[in-house]
């Protein structure tokens, strides 16, 4: 589905009784996170309205919400643009996620129910199928489901929702890195499930550090255009200098 400069690759069907603006928000957020609409790409209410066959009013409401999420920059009298990926904010999101995942995994270690284990195993199987099909968008969704179940097991799903609200830059980087490390991620998920099921709490710290390491993301960053990225709100054009004298090519999330 395409018109003008944008295309919607995986426009989800609208759920019955779902307000149109919420549906538009969900569709556009997924397209931006999955990089079908690229960082710094311009996007207009009119284009989206034509693509989805709706009026501009719900699109405008979705744009406002996406801007509040940090995914769009709306400039009056000018075209709206997708935000660049802020590497400093992504590192902060990864920092928060590492801390919360360790705490939650320690809490549920040895206490998973049969349902929890079955749901995590099902998510891993979906990841396997996604790898075979090279369906990386589906892989990320199954990855998120795997981790959500762990938070559910500790009765802290609101903490998971908080993480996902903060993860908008980190998730875009994950999409970039997934093709490079998909098999490794799946194997680490198997290890995590085994560790939690067996109650091996002494291994939680190491497995989380390994699983949320930034090496693959840093490698992936170098494969994408420099103008996709910024650091702490500073545009990262060709030859620009990042924090502590780093060139754009060196701008990356620091290893934890």
N, C-alpha and C positions, 0 to 999 in steps of 0.2 A: 504494500500500500504506500504510494509515494505521490507527492506533488511538490512543485517548487524545489527547494533545497533539502527537504527532510523526507524521511520515510519511516513508517511505523512497521517494524518487522514482526513483532509478536503482540498485536493489539488484543488483549484479553477480552472475552465476551463480557458484556454488562450483565451483572447478576440481577435477578428479578427484584424490583423495588429499590434498587440501588440508585441514589441520587446521581444525576449525570455528571456533576462536577467531581464527585468522588471517583467515579469510573475513569474520567479523563485524567485525574491526578494519578491514579494507580497505573494507567497505561503509560503516561509520560515518564513517571518516576522509574518504571522498569526499563523503558527504552534508554533513558539517560544513564542509569546505573550499568546497564549491559553494553553501553558504548555504541548502540545503534544510532543514537543522536550524540555526536561527539563533543568533547570539551571545547569551548570557545565557539561552537557552531551557533549561528543565528537561527532563531525560531520565531514564528509569528502566530498570533491568535488566528488570523485568517487562514493560514496554511493548515493548522491543526483542525480548525472547524471544518474545512473542506474535506480533509482526510477522513474525519470521523462522521461526516454528514450531520453535523449539529450546528447550533448557533454559536456565536462568539462568547456569549455570557458565561456559560459553564467553563469554557476554556480560560477565560480571564480569571475566574475564581480558582481554577487549578494552578494557573501561573503564579498567583499570589501565594498560594500554599507552598509551591515548589521553591519560590524565592525565600520564604520563611525557613525552608529546609536547607537552604544554602546551595541549591542546584541550579537556580536561574538568577540572572542579574537583569532587572527590569529598569530601563532608563526611559523616562518620559520623552515622548516625541521621537524615540528611536526604536530600532528593533531589539527585542529581547534576545539574550544570549545565554547559552549553557555556561555555567561557571567552569573555570579551569580547575584541575585537581590540585588542591592545596596540600603539599607534601607535609608541611608542619602539622596541619590539622589531622591528616591521616595517621601520622605517627602518634599523636595524642590519643586518637581513637584506638589504635592498636595497643597503646599503653593501658588504657582503661579496660579493654577487652581481656588482655593477658591477666590483669589483676583479678577481675571478676571470674574469669574461667577457672583460674586456680582455686579460688575460694569455693566456688560452687562444686567443682569436681571433688575437692576434699570432703565437702559436706555429703555428697551422694555416694562416695566411694564405699563399696560393699553394701549399699542400700538400694540398688536399682531393683525395681519390680520386674516380673516377667514381661509385662506390657512395655516397660521402658526399654528393656533389652531387645524385644521384638521390633519395636519402632525404630530403634537405632540401627538394627541389622537391616531392616527394610530400606532405610535411607542409604546405607552402604550399597545395597544391591542396586538401587536406582542410580547411584554414582557409577557403578560398574557399567550399567547399561548406557549411561551418558557418555562414558569414556569410549566405549565401542562405537557409538554413533557420532562421536565428536560433537555432542550437543552440550556445549560448555555452559550455556544459560541454564539448562536443566541441572547440570552438575552443581552450579552455585546454589540453586534452590534446594537441592538435596543436601548439600553441605550445611546450609543454614538450618534445615530441618533437623539434622543430626545434632547440632549444638543446641537448638531450641528444646529438644527433648531432655537434655541434661539439665537445663534451667527449669523445665517443668517438673522434673523429678525432685528438685529442691524447693519447689513451690515459689520460684522466683522468676516467673515468666515476665513480669513487669520490668525486671532488670534486663532481660533479653531484649525487650522492646526498646528500652533506653539505649542499649548498645546499638541496635539497628538504626535508631534515629540519628546516632552520632557517626555511624559508619559510612556515610554517603561518599566520602572521598576514598576511604580504605577499600570499600566494596568495588569501586571502579578500578582500583589497582589490582584487586584480587582477580577481576575479570581478565585483566591483561596477563596475569601470571599463570592462570589456570592451565592453559595448554602446555606450559613448560613442566608442570609438576603434578598433573592430575593423578598419575599412578601413585606417587609418593603420598599425596593427601589421603587417598583411599586406604593405603596401608597404615598410615598413622591413625585413621579413624578406627580401623580394626584393633590397633594396639590400645587406643583409648577405651574402647568398649571392653576389651579383655581386662585391662587394669581396673576399671571401675567395677566390673562384674565380680572380679576376684578379690576386691578390697585391698589392692596394693597401693595404699596411700603414699608410701615413700617414693613412688615413681611419678606422682602427679606433676610435681614441679618440672621435672626434666621433659616429660612428654608435652606439656603445654609450651614450654620454651622452644622446643623443637618444632612443634606444629605451627606456632605463630611467629616463627623466625621470618625476617624480612629479606633474606638473600634472593629468593626467586622474584620478589617484587622489584627489588633494585635492578636485577638483570632485565626484567621486562620493561622497566621504565626507559632503558636505553634504546629499545626497539621502536619507540613511539615518538612522534614529533615533539620538539621542545615546547612549542606553544600550547600543548595540552596541559602544561604544569605551571604551578606557581608555588611560592613558599612564603607563608605569612602575608598573603595578599599582594606580593610583588610579582609583577608579570615576568615570566621566564622566557624571554625572546632569545634568539640565537646569539650565543656569545655572552649572554647576561651572566652576572655573578650572583650566586646564592649566598647563604649564610656561611660565615667563616671562610670566605674566599673560594667556595666551590664554584666551578663552572656549571652551566646547565647540565652538561653531560654527567657531572658528578653529583648532582642533586639527587638525594635518595633518602629513604627512611633509614635511620640509624639502626643497626642491629641491637636487639635487646639482650 
